[in-house]
Amino acid sequence: MSKKLNVYYWKLKTNHGNFGDELNHYIISHLSGCKINQIIIPLSGFNYIVTSLRSIYHREIPIKKIPLIIKQFFINDFIVGIGSIIRIPDSHRCKVWGSGIISKNEVIHPAIFCAVRGKYTQNRLRELNLSVPEAIGDPALLLPLIYKSKVSKKFKLGVIPHFLHFEDFKKMFKDDDVIVIDLTEPIEIVIDQINSCEYTIATSLHGLIVSHIYNIKSIWYEYCEMPLSDDDVKFLDYFSSVNIPEYKPFNIALLKDMKTIDIVNLIINSEDINKINIDIRILQKQLIDIAPFPIKYEYILN
């Protein structure tokens, strides 16, 4: 297929991407066989014009991209996928596929809601009297359909920090049977590193999701010294979609002096929360069936 798909996803201004957000390009391009045109400003009409001019004035958008900004003003539609970014688009052209909220009370603008990440996002749409889709699930749950990792187990434990936590965690975990995974590496390298672990812990939502979807038992940790800028609802939203009971994150600082085997035993003993508790093919089929773009035949599920 030669068609280009318009997709909005969060892009860091640094020289690397945020793993969960970068999965948008990877997953949608593989499932569709289409090239991806990244949308810069997910707005319409007057708001689009004002935001464009403001961004150019403040040099948030380089002058060389002005022709692209003008061109994107006239596109018919765009997709908003993986990430806690459902609040950002304000456009009748927006088709939401698996996005979620980052706070329980955030404002969401009208759009075409094909699927959202979980039941918390569904509930927020309901509170705002917006259309509520039946399909839920983070599109990262589709990764094993696209990429089947063939690496062998090399590490007893994988630690998957949010990219902001990586340097601190590298200093904290130094045992030979532990790997601290850098989520700014290429996507398939990250997936292989996760699959090289028998168990994982994560402060990254998509580190947790990717572990679970590849059948690696994993639990959620927080790093209190560097909290993330949200109220943790994105984790609860994901849990609600795969029938994981809600729980508060474990404190990563408490692991500093623990042996690897003790950390692993903690994961093993957290049997009700360390894995997906539904038939994941149900969510996968829903996401595939409702996708707002063409799906290659090899990925259609019966």
C-alpha positions, 0 to 999 in steps of 0.5 A, spaced: 500 500 500 502 506 498 497 510 502 500 515 507 496 515 514 496 521 518 498 520 526 499 524 532 503 522 537 507 525 542 514 527 540 520 529 545 524 535 543 531 531 545 534 526 540 530 520 542 523 518 543 519 516 549 518 508 548 510 508 548 509 514 544 514 511 539 510 505 538 505 508 534 509 509 528 511 502 529 505 498 530 500 502 525 505 502 519 506 494 520 499 493 521 497 497 515 503 497 510 502 504 510 507 510 511 506 514 517 505 522 516 506 525 523 501 530 525 504 536 528 498 540 531 492 536 532 487 541 532 482 545 527 480 551 524 482 558 528 485 554 534 490 551 529 492 557 526 493 561 532 497 555 535 501 554 529 503 562 529 505 562 536 509 555 536 513 558 530 514 565 533 516 562 540 521 557 535 517 551 537 516 549 530 522 551 525 521 556 520 522 550 515 516 546 517 511 552 515 510 549 508 508 542 512 504 546 517 500 549 511 499 543 508 497 539 514 491 544 515 487 541 509 488 534 511 481 530 512 483 526 518 488 523 523 489 518 528 491 519 535 493 512 538 498 510 544 499 514 550 496 518 555 494 524 550 487 523 549 486 530 552 490 534 547 487 533 540 481 538 539 479 537 532 473 534 528 478 530 524 481 526 530 480 518 530 482 516 537 484 508 537 487 506 544 489 513 547 487 514 555 487 519 560 493 522 564 488 525 570 481 523 572 478 530 571 482 532 565 478 535 559 477 531 553 474 534 546 469 531 542 472 526 536 471 519 533 472 514 539 474 508 536 477 505 542 480 507 548 485 504 553 481 502 559 475 503 563 477 509 566 478 513 560 471 510 558 468 513 564 471 520 563 468 520 556 461 518 559 462 523 565 463 529 559 457 526 555 461 524 549 461 518 545 463 512 549 466 506 545 465 499 546 473 497 545 478 498 550 485 496 550 492 499 549 495 498 542 501 495 545 497 489 546 498 487 539 506 487 539 506 479 539 502 479 532 507 483 529 514 481 532 515 475 535 522 475 539 526 469 539 531 471 544 533 466 550 533 468 557 539 471 560 537 475 566 533 473 572 530 480 573 529 486 568 528 493 571 524 497 566 525 505 568 521 510 565 526 514 561 527 519 566 529 514 571 534 510 567 541 513 570 539 513 577 537 506 576 543 504 572 547 506 579 542 502 583 542 495 580 549 492 578 548 485 579 550 481 573 543 477 573 539 484 572 539 488 566 536 495 566 533 496 560 534 503 556 527 505 553 530 510 548 533 504 544 530 501 538 523 498 539 525 491 537 532 491 541 527 493 547 522 488 546 528 483 545 531 485 552 525 485 556 524 478 553 531 476 555 528 476 562 525 471 567 521 477 571 521 484 570 519 490 574 517 497 571 516 504 573 514 505 565 507 503 563 509 500 557 515 497 560 509 493 564 505 492 558 510 489 554 512 484 559 505 482 560 503 481 553 510 477 552 508 473 558 513 475 563 511 476 570 512 484 572 509 488 577 509 496 577 514 500 581 514 508 583 520 512 584 518 517 589 525 521 588 522 523 581 515 522 581 512 522 574 507 528 572 500 524 573 496 521 578 497 514 576 490 513 573 494 511 566 496 504 570 489 503 573 486 504 566 491 499 563 489 494 569 482 495 568 482 493 561 486 486 562 483 484 569 488 486 573 486 488 580 488 495 582 494 496 587 498 501 589 505 501 586 511 498 590 517 503 592 523 502 588 528 505 593 526 499 598 529 494 593 536 497 594 539 492 599 535 486 597 538 480 593 535 479 586 532 472 588 528 476 594 525 481 588 523 475 584 520 472 590 516 478 591 514 478 584 512 471 584 508 471 590 504 477 587 500 472 583 494 476 582 497 482 579 503 480 575 500 478 569 494 479 564 488 475 567 483 475 561 484 472 554 488 477 550 485 475 543 479 478 545 482 485 546 486 484 540 481 482 535 477 488 538 483 493 536 484 490 530 477 490 528 475 497 530 482 500 527 481 506 523 486 504 518 486 498 513 489 492 516 494 487 512 490 480 511 496 477 515 494 481 522 486 480 521 484 475 527 478 470 526 
